[in-house]
């Protein structure tokens, strides 16, 4: 019985489809985004507009995906536990308050 209570509370819903990203924070010419696997990516604004209704190459192409993850790391904490804290925030609370949470773990 107790096992089922935790399962109901721990349910995670995806923020995006598997081929798109959700822009989180404006970084000038790019956005810090999150994909359906809760990976952080840096994606150019123009590309987000171009691919509004299509799959982003950064999500589908493995090489571009790897490069986008590397670019996003410069805007995230170096500590992997803090990055996991950000992912947990997105999984449980969605994007509401994400910028404050990011500022907290970066500061």
DSSP file (Angstrom, degrees, kcal/mol; ACC not computed):
  #  RESIDUE AA STRUCTURE BP1 BP2  ACC     N-H-->O    O-->H-N    N-H-->O    O-->H-N    TCO  KAPPA ALPHA  PHI   PSI    X-CA   Y-CA   Z-CA
    1    1 A X     >        0   0    0      0, 0.0     4,-1.2     0, 0.0     3,-0.3   0.000 360.0 360.0 360.0 -46.7    0.0    0.0    0.0
    2    2 A X  H  >  +     0   0    0      1,-0.2     4,-1.6     2,-0.2     5,-0.2   0.854 360.0  60.8 -64.7 -33.7    2.7    2.5    0.9
    3    3 A X  H  > S+     0   0    0      1,-0.2     4,-1.7     2,-0.2    -1,-0.2   0.901 102.9  50.5 -60.6 -41.1    4.6    1.6   -2.3
    4    4 A X  H  > S+     0   0    0     -3,-0.3     4,-1.9     1,-0.2    -1,-0.2   0.811 103.9  58.9 -68.4 -30.5    1.6    2.8   -4.4
    5    5 A X  H  X S+     0   0    0     -4,-1.2     4,-1.5     2,-0.2    -1,-0.2   0.917 108.1  44.9 -64.9 -42.7    1.5    6.1   -2.5
    6    6 A X  H  X S+     0   0    0     -4,-1.6     4,-2.1     1,-0.2    -2,-0.2   0.878 109.7  55.9 -68.4 -37.3    5.0    7.0   -3.5
    7    7 A X  H  < S+     0   0    0     -4,-1.7     4,-0.3     1,-0.2    -1,-0.2   0.906 107.1  49.2 -62.1 -41.9    4.5    5.9   -7.1
    8    8 A X  H >< S+     0   0    0     -4,-1.9     3,-0.7     1,-0.2    -1,-0.2   0.886 114.9  43.8 -65.9 -39.6    1.5    8.3   -7.5
    9    9 A X  H 3< S+     0   0    0     -4,-1.5    -1,-0.2     1,-0.2    -2,-0.2   0.791 110.6  55.3 -76.4 -28.4    3.4   11.2   -6.1
   10   10 A X  T 3< S+     0   0    0     -4,-2.1    -1,-0.2    -5,-0.1    -2,-0.2   0.325  73.6 132.3 -90.2   8.5    6.6   10.5   -8.1
   11   11 A X    <   -     0   0    0     -3,-0.7     2,-0.4    -4,-0.3    -3,-0.0  -0.413  42.5-154.9 -66.1 131.8    5.0   10.5  -11.5
   12   12 A X        -     0   0    0     -2,-0.1     2,-0.4     0, 0.0    80,-0.1  -0.908   4.7-159.8-110.7 132.1    7.0   12.6  -14.0
   13   13 A X        -     0   0    0     78,-0.6    81,-0.1    -2,-0.4     2,-0.1  -0.916  26.2-111.6-110.9 140.9    5.4   14.2  -17.0
   14   14 A X        -     0   0    0     -2,-0.4    22,-0.1     1,-0.1    23,-0.1  -0.362  12.7-149.1 -68.4 145.3    7.5   15.2  -20.0
   15   15 A X  S    S+     0   0    0     20,-0.2     2,-0.3    21,-0.1    -1,-0.1   0.710  79.5  13.5 -85.4 -22.3    7.8   19.0  -20.6
   16   16 A X  S    S-     0   0    0      4,-0.1     2,-0.1    19,-0.1     6,-0.1  -0.873  87.7 -90.0-141.6 170.8    8.1   18.5  -24.4
   17   17 A X    >   -     0   0    0     -2,-0.3     3,-1.3     4,-0.1    19,-0.4  -0.360  53.0 -99.0 -74.3 170.9    7.7   15.9  -27.1
   18   18 A X  T 3  S+     0   0    0      1,-0.3    19,-0.1    18,-0.1    18,-0.1   0.625 121.1  48.6 -72.0 -10.0   10.8   13.9  -27.8
   19   19 A X  T 3  S+     0   0    0     16,-0.1    37,-2.0    17,-0.1     2,-0.3   0.333 106.0  60.8-110.2   7.0   11.8   16.0  -30.8
   20   20 A X    <   -     0   0    0     -3,-1.3    16,-0.6    35,-0.2     2,-0.3  -0.769  65.0-139.0-127.6 173.0   11.4   19.5  -29.4
   21   21 A X  E     -A   35   0A   0     -2,-0.3     2,-0.6    14,-0.2    14,-0.2  -0.885  13.6-130.1-127.8 161.1   12.9   21.6  -26.6
   22   22 A X  E     -A   34   0A   0     12,-2.8    12,-1.6    -2,-0.3     2,-0.2  -0.958  24.4-131.2-113.1 115.3   11.4   24.0  -24.1
   23   23 A X  E     +A   33   0A   0     -2,-0.6    10,-0.2    10,-0.2     3,-0.1  -0.459  31.9 170.2 -64.7 132.8   13.2   27.4  -23.9
   24   24 A X  E     +     0   0A   0      8,-3.1     2,-0.4     1,-0.3     9,-0.2   0.805  58.1  15.8-109.4 -53.7   13.9   28.3  -20.3
   25   25 A X  E     -A   32   0A   0      7,-1.6     7,-2.8    73,-0.1     2,-0.4  -0.989  69.5-124.8-136.1 130.6   16.2   31.3  -20.1
   26   26 A X  E     +A   31   0A   0     -2,-0.4     5,-0.2     5,-0.2     3,-0.1  -0.573  25.0 179.5 -72.2 125.2   17.1   33.9  -22.7
   27   27 A X  E >   -A   30   0A   0      3,-3.2     2,-0.8    -2,-0.4     3,-0.5  -0.272  53.5 -93.8-121.4  44.7   20.9   34.1  -23.1
   28   28 A X  T 3  S+     0   0    0      1,-0.2    -1,-0.1    17,-0.0    17,-0.0  -0.732 111.0   9.3  86.5-108.3   21.1   36.8  -25.8
   29   29 A X  T 3  S+     0   0    0     -2,-0.8    16,-2.5    -3,-0.1    17,-0.4   0.558 134.0  44.7 -82.5  -9.0   21.3   35.1  -29.2
   30   30 A X  E <  S-AB  27  44A   0     -3,-0.5    -3,-3.2    14,-0.3     2,-0.4  -0.831  71.5-133.9-131.0 166.6   20.5   31.7  -27.6
   31   31 A X  E     -AB  26  43A   0     12,-2.6    12,-2.1    -2,-0.3     2,-0.6  -0.967  19.1-128.2-119.2 139.8   18.2   30.1  -25.2
   32   32 A X  E     +AB  25  42A   0     -7,-2.8    -8,-3.1    -2,-0.4    -7,-1.6  -0.806  46.7 179.3 -78.8 121.6   19.1   27.7  -22.4
   33   33 A X  E     -AB  23  41A   0      8,-3.5     8,-2.3    -2,-0.6     2,-0.4  -0.733  26.6-141.8-123.9 168.7   16.6   24.9  -23.2
   34   34 A X  E     -AB  22  40A   0    -12,-1.6   -12,-2.8    -2,-0.2     6,-0.2  -0.992  15.8-150.2-130.6 141.3   15.5   21.5  -21.8
   35   35 A X  E >   -A   21   0A   0      4,-1.9     3,-2.0    -2,-0.4   -20,-0.2  -0.376  40.4 -85.5-101.0-174.9   14.5   18.5  -23.9
   36   36 A X  T 3  S+     0   0    0    -16,-0.6   -21,-0.1   -19,-0.4   -18,-0.1   0.723 128.9  54.0 -64.9 -22.1   12.2   15.6  -23.2
   37   37 A X  T 3  S-     0   0    0    -19,-0.1    -1,-0.3     2,-0.1     3,-0.1   0.267 118.7-111.0 -93.8  10.8   15.0   13.7  -21.5
   38   38 A X    <   +     0   0    0     -3,-2.0     2,-0.4     1,-0.3    -2,-0.1   0.816  68.3 148.3  60.8  34.2   15.7   16.7  -19.2
   39   39 A X        -     0   0    0     48,-0.0    -4,-1.9     0, 0.0     2,-0.4  -0.800  47.7-125.7 -91.3 140.4   19.0   17.4  -20.9
   40   40 A X  E     +B   34   0A   0     -2,-0.4     2,-0.3    -6,-0.2    32,-0.3  -0.747  34.6 178.4 -89.7 134.1   20.0   21.1  -20.9
   41   41 A X  E     -B   33   0A   0     -8,-2.3    -8,-3.5    -2,-0.4     2,-0.5  -0.952  28.6-134.0-134.1 150.2   20.8   22.4  -24.4
   42   42 A X  E     +B   32   0A   0     26,-1.1     2,-0.4    -2,-0.3   -10,-0.2  -0.943  31.6 177.7-103.0 124.4   21.8   25.8  -25.9
   43   43 A X  E     -B   31   0A   0    -12,-2.1   -12,-2.6    -2,-0.5     2,-0.1  -0.991  30.9-113.8-131.9 134.6   19.8   26.6  -29.0
   44   44 A X  E  >  -B   30   0A   0     -2,-0.4     4,-1.9   -14,-0.2   -14,-0.3  -0.364  22.8-127.4 -65.5 142.9   20.0   29.7  -31.2
   45   45 A X  H  > S+     0   0    0    -16,-2.5     4,-2.2     1,-0.2     5,-0.2   0.897 108.7  54.9 -58.3 -43.2   16.8   31.8  -31.1
   46   46 A X  H  > S+     0   0    0    -17,-0.4     4,-2.3     1,-0.2    -1,-0.2   0.881 107.4  50.2 -60.6 -37.6   16.6   31.8  -34.9
   47   47 A X  H  > S+     0   0    0     -3,-0.2     4,-2.3     2,-0.2    -1,-0.2   0.881 107.2  53.8 -69.3 -37.4   16.7   28.1  -35.0
   48   48 A X  H  < S+     0   0    0     -4,-1.9    -2,-0.2     1,-0.2    -1,-0.2   0.912 112.0  45.1 -61.6 -41.5   13.9   27.8  -32.4
   49   49 A X  H >< S+     0   0    0     -4,-2.2     3,-1.1     1,-0.2    -2,-0.2   0.906 112.9  50.7 -67.5 -41.1   11.7   30.1  -34.6
   50   50 A X  H 3< S+     0   0    0     -4,-2.3     3,-0.3     1,-0.3    -2,-0.2   0.870 116.9  39.8 -63.6 -37.9   12.6   28.2  -37.8
   51   51 A X  T >< S+     0   0    0     -4,-2.3     3,-1.1     1,-0.2    -1,-0.3  -0.028  73.5 130.5-104.1  30.0   11.8   24.8  -36.2
   52   52 A X  T <  S+     0   0    0     -3,-1.1    -1,-0.2     1,-0.3    -2,-0.1   0.879  88.6  21.4 -51.3 -43.5    8.7   25.8  -34.3
   53   53 A X  T 3  S+     0   0    0     -3,-0.3    -1,-0.3    -4,-0.2     2,-0.3   0.203 118.9  71.8-112.6  15.1    6.6   22.9  -35.6
   54   54 A X  S <  S-     0   0    0     -3,-1.1     2,-0.3   -35,-0.0    -3,-0.0  -0.789  91.1 -86.2-124.4 167.9    9.4   20.6  -36.6
   55   55 A X        -     0   0    0     -2,-0.3     2,-0.2   -35,-0.1   -35,-0.2  -0.585  45.4-121.5 -73.7 132.4   12.0   18.4  -34.8
   56   56 A X    >>  -     0   0    0    -37,-2.0     4,-1.5    -2,-0.3     3,-1.5  -0.554   8.9-135.7 -73.0 135.6   15.1   20.3  -33.9
   57   57 A X  H 3> S+     0   0    0      1,-0.3     4,-2.7    -2,-0.2     8,-0.3   0.832 104.0  66.0 -59.6 -30.8   18.3   18.9  -35.3
   58   58 A X  H 34 S+     0   0    0      1,-0.2    -1,-0.3     2,-0.2    10,-0.1   0.717 106.8  41.6 -64.2 -19.2   20.0   19.3  -31.9
   59   59 A X  H <4 S+     0   0    0     -3,-1.5    -1,-0.2   -40,-0.2    -2,-0.2   0.795 123.6  35.0 -94.3 -34.3   17.6   16.7  -30.5
   60   60 A X  H  < S+     0   0    0     -4,-1.5     2,-0.5   -41,-0.2    -2,-0.2   0.899 103.1  70.7 -90.2 -45.5   17.7   14.2  -33.4
   61   61 A X  S  X S-     0   0    0     -4,-2.7     4,-2.5    -5,-0.2     5,-0.2  -0.641  70.5-149.1 -80.1 120.5   21.3   14.4  -34.6
   62   62 A X  H  > S+     0   0    0     -2,-0.5     4,-2.3     1,-0.2    -1,-0.1   0.864  95.0  48.8 -59.7 -38.7   23.7   12.8  -32.1
   63   63 A X  H  > S+     0   0    0      2,-0.2     4,-2.1     1,-0.2    -1,-0.2   0.932 114.3  44.5 -68.5 -45.2   26.7   15.1  -32.9
   64   64 A X  H  > S+     0   0    0      2,-0.2     4,-2.4     1,-0.2    -2,-0.2   0.871 112.2  54.3 -65.1 -35.7   24.6   18.3  -32.7
   65   65 A X  H  X S+     0   0    0     -4,-2.5     4,-2.1    -8,-0.3    -2,-0.2   0.925 108.4  48.3 -62.4 -45.5   23.0   17.0  -29.5
   66   66 A X  H  X S+     0   0    0     -4,-2.3     4,-2.1     1,-0.2    -2,-0.2   0.905 112.8  48.2 -62.1 -42.8   26.4   16.5  -27.9
   67   67 A X  H  X S+     0   0    0     -4,-2.1     4,-2.3     2,-0.2    -1,-0.2   0.882 110.4  51.4 -66.1 -38.5   27.6   19.9  -29.0
   68   68 A X  H  X S+     0   0    0     -4,-2.4     4,-1.8     2,-0.2   -26,-1.1   0.876 109.6  50.1 -67.3 -37.1   24.4   21.6  -27.6
   69   69 A X  H  X S+     0   0    0     -4,-2.1     4,-1.4     2,-0.2    -2,-0.2   0.921 110.6  49.9 -65.3 -43.7   24.8   19.8  -24.3
   70   70 A X  H  X S+     0   0    0     -4,-2.1     4,-0.5     1,-0.2     3,-0.3   0.906 110.5  49.8 -61.4 -42.1   28.4   21.0  -24.1
   71   71 A X  H >< S+     0   0    0     -4,-2.3     3,-0.8     1,-0.2     4,-0.2   0.867 108.1  53.7 -65.7 -35.5   27.4   24.6  -24.9
   72   72 A X  H >< S+     0   0    0     -4,-1.8     3,-1.9   -32,-0.3    -1,-0.2   0.800  93.4  72.2 -69.1 -28.3   24.7   24.5  -22.2
   73   73 A X  H >< S+     0   0    0     -4,-1.4     3,-1.2     1,-0.3    -1,-0.2   0.771  86.3  64.5 -60.9 -26.5   27.2   23.4  -19.5
   74   74 A X  T << S+     0   0    0     -3,-0.8    -1,-0.3    -4,-0.5    -2,-0.2   0.708 105.5  45.1 -69.6 -17.4   28.7   26.9  -19.5
   75   75 A X  T <  S+     0   0    0     -3,-1.9     2,-0.3    -4,-0.2    -1,-0.2   0.252 107.7  70.6-107.5  10.4   25.4   28.2  -18.2
   76   76 A X  S <  S-     0   0    0     -3,-1.2     7,-0.1    -4,-0.2    26,-0.0  -0.831  93.7 -87.1-122.9 160.7   24.9   25.5  -15.6
   77   77 A X        -     0   0    0     -2,-0.3     6,-0.1     1,-0.1    29,-0.1  -0.350  29.8-132.0 -65.4 149.7   26.7   24.7  -12.3
   78   78 A X  S    S+     0   0    0     28,-0.1     2,-0.4    -4,-0.1    -1,-0.1   0.796  84.8  91.0 -72.1 -28.8   29.8   22.5  -12.5
   79   79 A X  S >> S-     0   0    0      1,-0.2     4,-1.6     2,-0.0     3,-0.6  -0.559  70.0-149.9 -72.8 121.7   28.5   20.3   -9.7
   80   80 A X  H 3> S+     0   0    0     -2,-0.4     4,-2.3     1,-0.2    -1,-0.2   0.795  95.9  60.7 -64.6 -27.9   26.5   17.4  -11.2
   81   81 A X  H 3> S+     0   0    0      2,-0.2     4,-1.6     1,-0.2    -1,-0.2   0.877 104.6  48.9 -66.1 -35.9   24.4   17.2   -8.0
   82   82 A X  H <> S+     0   0    0     -3,-0.6     4,-1.7     2,-0.2    -2,-0.2   0.868 109.6  51.5 -70.7 -36.0   23.3   20.8   -8.6
   83   83 A X  H  X S+     0   0    0     -4,-1.6     4,-2.3     2,-0.2    -2,-0.2   0.909 109.3  50.7 -65.2 -41.2   22.4   20.0  -12.2
   84   84 A X  H  X S+     0   0    0     -4,-2.3     4,-2.7     1,-0.2    -2,-0.2   0.858 105.8  56.5 -63.4 -34.3   20.3   17.1  -10.9
   85   85 A X  H  X S+     0   0    0     -4,-1.6     4,-2.0     2,-0.2    -1,-0.2   0.897 107.3  48.7 -62.5 -40.1   18.6   19.5   -8.5
   86   86 A X  H  X S+     0   0    0     -4,-1.7     4,-2.2     2,-0.2    -2,-0.2   0.913 111.3  49.4 -65.4 -43.0   17.6   21.6  -11.6
   87   87 A X  H  X S+     0   0    0     -4,-2.3     4,-2.7     1,-0.2    -2,-0.2   0.913 109.7  51.8 -61.6 -42.5   16.3   18.5  -13.4
   88   88 A X  H  X S+     0   0    0     -4,-2.7     4,-2.3     1,-0.2     5,-0.3   0.898 107.5  52.9 -61.4 -40.6   14.3   17.5  -10.3
   89   89 A X  H  X>S+     0   0    0     -4,-2.0     4,-3.1     1,-0.2     5,-0.7   0.937 111.7  45.5 -58.9 -46.8   12.8   21.0  -10.2
   90   90 A X  H  X5S+     0   0    0     -4,-2.2     4,-1.1     1,-0.2    -2,-0.2   0.891 113.5  49.8 -64.7 -39.2   11.7   20.7  -13.8
   91   91 A X  H  <5S+     0   0    0     -4,-2.7   -78,-0.6    -5,-0.2    -1,-0.2   0.863 123.3  29.2 -68.5 -35.4   10.3   17.2  -13.3
   92   92 A X  H  <5S+     0   0    0     -4,-2.3    -2,-0.2    -5,-0.2    -3,-0.2   0.838 136.6  20.0 -95.9 -36.4    8.3   18.1  -10.3
   93   93 A X  H ><5S-     0   0    0     -4,-3.1     3,-0.7    -5,-0.3    -3,-0.2   0.508  91.4-140.7-114.1  -7.1    7.4   21.8  -10.7
   94   94 A X  T 3<< -     0   0    0     -4,-1.1    -1,-0.3    -5,-0.7    -2,-0.1  -0.436  58.8 -36.8  75.8-155.6    7.8   22.4  -14.4
   95   95 A X  T >  S+     0   0    0     -2,-0.1     3,-2.2     2,-0.1     4,-0.4   0.616 100.4 116.0 -82.4 -12.6    9.3   25.7  -15.6
   96   96 A X  T <  S+     0   0    0     -3,-0.7    -3,-0.0     1,-0.3     0, 0.0  -0.416  92.6   0.7 -62.4 120.3    7.6   27.8  -13.0
   97   97 A X  T 3> S+     0   0    0     -2,-0.3     4,-2.0     3,-0.0    -1,-0.3   0.557  90.9 130.0  80.4   9.2   10.4   29.3  -10.8
   98   98 A X  H <>  +     0   0    0     -3,-2.2     4,-2.9     1,-0.2     5,-0.2   0.914  69.1  54.0 -63.4 -42.4   13.2   27.7  -12.8
   99   99 A X  H  > S+     0   0    0     -4,-0.4     4,-2.1     1,-0.2    -1,-0.2   0.877 109.7  48.2 -61.9 -36.6   15.1   30.9  -13.3
  100  100 A X  H  > S+     0   0    0      2,-0.2     4,-2.0     1,-0.2    -1,-0.2   0.892 111.8  49.5 -67.2 -40.2   15.1   31.5   -9.5
  101  101 A X  H  X S+     0   0    0     -4,-2.0     4,-2.2     2,-0.2    -2,-0.2   0.900 111.1  49.6 -64.9 -41.1   16.3   27.9   -8.9
  102  102 A X  H  X S+     0   0    0     -4,-2.9     4,-2.0     1,-0.2     5,-0.2   0.922 110.6  49.7 -63.3 -44.1   19.1   28.3  -11.4
  103  103 A X  H  X S+     0   0    0     -4,-2.1     4,-1.8    -5,-0.2    -1,-0.2   0.880 110.0  52.7 -61.9 -37.4   20.2   31.6   -9.8
  104  104 A X  H  < S+     0   0    0     -4,-2.0    -2,-0.2     1,-0.2    -1,-0.2   0.921 112.6  42.0 -65.7 -45.5   20.2   29.8   -6.4
  105  105 A X  H  < S+     0   0    0     -4,-2.2    -1,-0.2     1,-0.2    -2,-0.2   0.770 116.4  49.3 -76.7 -23.5   22.4   26.9   -7.5
  106  106 A X  H  <        0   0    0     -4,-2.0    -1,-0.2    -5,-0.2    -2,-0.2   0.785 360.0 360.0 -80.5 -28.2   24.7   29.2   -9.5
  107  107 A X     <        0   0    0     -4,-1.8    -1,-0.2    -5,-0.2    -2,-0.2   0.443 360.0 360.0 -87.9 360.0   25.1   31.7   -6.6
